[in-house]
Amino acid sequence: MKRFSVRLVIVLAVIAAAILYCIPTFRPEIWPHQKINLGLDLQGGMHLVLAVDTAKAVESAIERSYQDLRELVRKNQIQGVSPERPSPARILVRVQGRENIEKFKGMLEKELRELKISAQTPDLDTYVATMELPGGEADQIKKLAVDQALETIRNRVDQFGVSEPDIRRQGDDRILIQLPGIQDTQRAKDLIGRTALLEFKLVDESRDVNAALQGSVPPGSEVLYKVDEDPATKRTSRTPFLLKKTTLLTGASLTDARVQIDSQYGEPYVSIEFDRKGARAFERITGENVGKRLAIVLDNKVYSAPTIQEKIAGGKARITGRFTMEEARDLAIALRAGALPAPVTVLEERTVGPSLGSDSIRQGLIAMMVGGGLVMFFMIVYYKLSGILAVFELILDLVIIGAGLAAFGATLTLPGMAGTILSIGMAVDNNILIYERIREELRLGKTLRGAVDAGFDRATLTILDANVTTLIAAAVLYQFGTGPVRGFAVTLSLGVVASIFTAVVVSRLVFDYILNTQKVKTISI
Amino acid sequence: MSIEIIKSNINLDFVGKRKWAYTVSGILLLLSLLSLFVRGPKYGVDFAGGSIIQVKFAGDVAIDKIRNGLQATNIESVSVQSIGDARDHEFLIRTDTMETSQGFSSKLSQNLAAAAGTAVEIRRLEVVGPQVGMDLREKALLAILFSLLLTAIYISGRFEFKWYQSTLIAAILGGAVYALYTFNVPIPYIIPLALVVTIVLFWVFGLKYALGAIVALIHDVTISAGVLSILDKEFTITVIAALLTIIGYSLNDTIIVYDRIRENVRKLSKTPLGVIINRSVNETLSRTIMTQGLTLVMVISLFLLGGEIIHDFALALLVGFVVGTYSSIYVASPIVLTWEERAKKR
């Protein structure tokens, strides 16, 4: 009798805990507040996997060193130096004349310590050195680029306003982004994926753009385009600009970017504000170049190229470009959150609209109720009162699955719903095994007590065994599966464990109670 | 008196018909292997890369018009398929194009709406790049390999209770797979090789029950995959999940029959094995039919009512469970007998 009461306490505790953990899904204000999370395939949303082009981050680090090198050579007035970049990862320097070589080497002693000289000729009249980033340094830059991209994207998503986003690193250079319930997926994707590198460059007015387009672009200059879209016809036009390659100032020195409305035309624009250093640089640049045109370039597209009328102090500027309100808002967010250290590409995108998600839930529930109803009907017709017990246990299984999902913070996905539906079918298997065994023992002429004991004892081992293989499959699926499939592995395992518990422990308890306390001669099975 | 689907004194001759069963299974296996290896499985977007776009129109639309709209968006080599009820005007578009550029989906819906002359909603968009596709394929194959290995090791110990032999088998099997892996043998080749090693080991060590179980298992998964391939269904991550579930569940039934065979062997040591096996199958027949039948009820309702996205998954389970039930009666148990007869002849 003592064992009996211990089991009773355990069973009641499990049932109480299961019910407790299911309530917050419907009434989130009730303790323990853990509700079942729906996967993106059920509530709609966007799943993105981005690859950070880390090689580009290394390249731009080299480009910066290359620009520094040219600047240093100019500043130290070393003659006969011709730097080149034969490949994106390398700088090649040729120096003529012994005196120049001395000076150049002296400069390298002090400056540009980040570069490794990977090959050099002996000290003759011409010195050729190949410089690149050391391997460890390149790896460090790559790692930093991904960290920074992650942080930037997180900032952007936060400011865009998505509830419960999940943004994390995946592998070496990938970023996984899950945005549940998002409506305007296109806009979110555009905002996340844009590099948002803001640059200020001078227009090269030494040569006509069209001449540059026809023939050679002067060294140190490049052609970039301004793209305009006619709001009515949706047709785009491209205007070329010849710009000096040197970037005078970037968006890195911004402190703020916000949307303002032009009082004259009523068009939105983005006003930007520089930090102290940026403001000083901006003042110097505008002061030195009065009368010239300064281009505002965003992700290699020219937005505007106004002529500098006078020195601009105070560190404020505006970016115009026929924005819609939304475009201006997203641009401001991107600028505030900062530029991505390297471009990103979308490797995988899965978007589910909210209407499809709710359709899936509805269809899943219908399948569950129709199938479950039929199973319950069969169980009751076939096993009568014992069948009713099995039906109660089936409902308890579902409650335990729900509670498990909530308690472990697991996500219910569409395959997860399928797993739940499947486990209804598998759960009754265990009851059937026990009931059939009891029937068989009764046919062999055993007493009621003997048949029930033998039935449970013999069937329990078989039940444990038969379910282990399903659990193995579920464990492997969980290990190797992607999000939705993991959801399936979770509900299937929860269902299997729950049904072993109800069929073996709960049923036994009920049978024992009836046999011990009622004076029954037959059981309805 | 309780209701019985199967009379408790039933005695059908299952074992006697095993030659027929072997023939039927052999033909099914051959067809499956032909479809899987000669024609090759049709990979879904998950594994092959590409895009799936599920769209819903407000009114009637001809498929040609949808194609026009796609062409205007530079999407070529597409298959457009109507799904669900015709009144839903819902279509599934599959293409190799992997377009994720800025403004793509708004451009697409504009072009589709213009071509169709009715409003359109993009309900689902899945774009998988070739790199991710390759990663997912590798993961799926590893999942299949590991679940087969773990299951093989489990049944080698479980069915005979000779755990030291099973440990040895696990070591040899693990070593063989590790060796193949370090020699850079691709996983699609490792899987059949590992299975051959397993079967040979079970045969050599005389683990007849484990042998029957693993043969039935291979039988079930191969035929399920083969049927999907013959029906020209796509292999996606969820279909692989279904195949792994079949691995788990097909054994469920086999274990129940085997447990009964062993119990009867202990009870009736004088009776020939053929009779014992046949008797055991008959004794467990009613629970086999009840358990498999009710699980099938759930799978069928999932197949019919669960919606388009889960359809192929449910189909795979449906085929696998039916084949699994058949194999635990007609394949797994007779193989034990066949092995015993061979062993006696030697």
Boltz contact constraints between the chains, C-beta under 6 A:
constraints:
  - contact:
      token1: [A, 186]
      token2: [B, 105]
      max_distance: 6.0
  - contact:
      token1: [A, 186]
      token2: [B, 106]
      max_distance: 6.0
  - contact:
      token1: [A, 190]
      token2: [B, 102]
      max_distance: 6.0
  - contact:
      token1: [A, 346]
      token2: [B, 100]
      max_distance: 6.0
  - contact:
      token1: [A, 347]
      token2: [B, 129]
      max_distance: 6.0
  - contact:
      token1: [A, 347]
      token2: [B, 131]
      max_distance: 6.0
  - contact:
      token1: [A, 347]
      token2: [B, 132]
      max_distance: 6.0
  - contact:
      token1: [A, 348]
      token2: [B, 128]
      max_distance: 6.0
  - contact:
      token1: [A, 348]
      token2: [B, 132]
      max_distance: 6.0
  - contact:
      token1: [A, 349]
      token2: [B, 100]
      max_distance: 6.0
  - contact:
      token1: [A, 349]
      token2: [B, 127]
      max_distance: 6.0
  - contact:
      token1: [A, 350]
      token2: [B, 126]
      max_distance: 6.0
  - contact:
      token1: [A, 351]
      token2: [B, 125]
      max_distance: 6.0
  - contact:
      token1: [A, 352]
      token2: [B, 124]
      max_distance: 6.0
  - contact:
      token1: [A, 353]
      token2: [B, 123]
      max_distance: 6.0
  - contact:
      token1: [A, 356]
      token2: [B, 123]
      max_distance: 6.0
  - contact:
      token1: [A, 356]
      token2: [B, 124]
      max_distance: 6.0
  - contact:
      token1: [A, 360]
      token2: [B, 307]
      max_distance: 6.0
  - contact:
      token1: [A, 363]
      token2: [B, 306]
      max_distance: 6.0
  - contact:
      token1: [A, 363]
      token2: [B, 307]
      max_distance: 6.0
  - contact:
      token1: [A, 366]
      token2: [B, 305]
      max_distance: 6.0
  - contact:
      token1: [A, 367]
      token2: [B, 301]
      max_distance: 6.0
  - contact:
      token1: [A, 367]
      token2: [B, 302]
      max_distance: 6.0
  - contact:
      token1: [A, 367]
      token2: [B, 305]
      max_distance: 6.0
  - contact:
      token1: [A, 367]
      token2: [B, 306]
      max_distance: 6.0
  - contact:
      token1: [A, 370]
      token2: [B, 301]
      max_distance: 6.0
  - contact:
      token1: [A, 370]
      token2: [B, 305]
      max_distance: 6.0
  - contact:
      token1: [A, 371]
      token2: [B, 297]
      max_distance: 6.0
  - contact:
      token1: [A, 371]
      token2: [B, 298]
      max_distance: 6.0
  - contact:
      token1: [A, 371]
      token2: [B, 301]
      max_distance: 6.0
  - contact:
      token1: [A, 374]
      token2: [B, 297]
      max_distance: 6.0
  - contact:
      token1: [A, 375]
      token2: [B, 294]
      max_distance: 6.0
  - contact:
      token1: [A, 375]
      token2: [B, 297]
      max_distance: 6.0
  - contact:
      token1: [A, 382]
      token2: [B, 3]
      max_distance: 6.0
  - contact:
      token1: [A, 415]
      token2: [B, 238]
      max_distance: 6.0
  - contact:
      token1: [A, 418]
      token2: [B, 302]
      max_distance: 6.0
  - contact:
      token1: [A, 418]
      token2: [B, 310]
      max_distance: 6.0
  - contact:
      token1: [A, 421]
      token2: [B, 298]
      max_distance: 6.0
  - contact:
      token1: [A, 421]
      token2: [B, 302]
      max_distance: 6.0
  - contact:
      token1: [A, 424]
      token2: [B, 298]
      max_distance: 6.0
  - contact:
      token1: [A, 425]
      token2: [B, 294]
      max_distance: 6.0
  - contact:
      token1: [A, 425]
      token2: [B, 295]
      max_distance: 6.0
  - contact:
      token1: [A, 425]
      token2: [B, 298]
      max_distance: 6.0
  - contact:
      token1: [A, 426]
      token2: [B, 295]
      max_distance: 6.0
  - contact:
      token1: [A, 428]
      token2: [B, 294]
      max_distance: 6.0
  - contact:
      token1: [A, 429]
      token2: [B, 291]
      max_distance: 6.0
  - contact:
      token1: [A, 432]
      token2: [B, 287]
      max_distance: 6.0
  - contact:
      token1: [A, 432]
      token2: [B, 290]
      max_distance: 6.0
  - contact:
      token1: [A, 432]
      token2: [B, 291]
      max_distance: 6.0
  - contact:
      token1: [A, 433]
      token2: [B, 287]
      max_distance: 6.0
  - contact:
      token1: [A, 436]
      token2: [B, 287]
      max_distance: 6.0
  - contact:
      token1: [A, 443]
      token2: [B, 8]
      max_distance: 6.0
  - contact:
      token1: [A, 462]
      token2: [B, 256]
      max_distance: 6.0
  - contact:
      token1: [A, 462]
      token2: [B, 259]
      max_distance: 6.0
  - contact:
      token1: [A, 465]
      token2: [B, 255]
      max_distance: 6.0
  - contact:
      token1: [A, 466]
      token2: [B, 252]
      max_distance: 6.0
  - contact:
      token1: [A, 466]
      token2: [B, 255]
      max_distance: 6.0
  - contact:
      token1: [A, 469]
      token2: [B, 151]
      max_distance: 6.0
  - contact:
      token1: [A, 469]
      token2: [B, 248]
      max_distance: 6.0
  - contact:
      token1: [A, 469]
      token2: [B, 251]
      max_distance: 6.0
  - contact:
      token1: [A, 470]
      token2: [B, 248]
      max_distance: 6.0
  - contact:
      token1: [A, 470]
      token2: [B, 249]
      max_distance: 6.0
  - contact:
      token1: [A, 472]
      token2: [B, 150]
      max_distance: 6.0
  - contact:
      token1: [A, 472]
      token2: [B, 151]
      max_distance: 6.0
  - contact:
      token1: [A, 473]
      token2: [B, 147]
      max_distance: 6.0
  - contact:
      token1: [A, 473]
      token2: [B, 244]
      max_distance: 6.0
  - contact:
      token1: [A, 473]
      token2: [B, 245]
      max_distance: 6.0
  - contact:
      token1: [A, 473]
      token2: [B, 247]
      max_distance: 6.0
  - contact:
      token1: [A, 473]
      token2: [B, 248]
      max_distance: 6.0
  - contact:
      token1: [A, 476]
      token2: [B, 143]
      max_distance: 6.0
  - contact:
      token1: [A, 476]
      token2: [B, 146]
      max_distance: 6.0
  - contact:
      token1: [A, 476]
      token2: [B, 147]
      max_distance: 6.0
  - contact:
      token1: [A, 477]
      token2: [B, 241]
      max_distance: 6.0
  - contact:
      token1: [A, 477]
      token2: [B, 244]
      max_distance: 6.0
  - contact:
      token1: [A, 480]
      token2: [B, 139]
      max_distance: 6.0
  - contact:
      token1: [A, 480]
      token2: [B, 142]
      max_distance: 6.0
  - contact:
      token1: [A, 480]
      token2: [B, 143]
      max_distance: 6.0
  - contact:
      token1: [A, 482]
      token2: [B, 237]
      max_distance: 6.0
  - contact:
      token1: [A, 485]
      token2: [B, 237]
      max_distance: 6.0
  - contact:
      token1: [A, 485]
      token2: [B, 241]
      max_distance: 6.0
  - contact:
      token1: [A, 488]
      token2: [B, 241]
      max_distance: 6.0
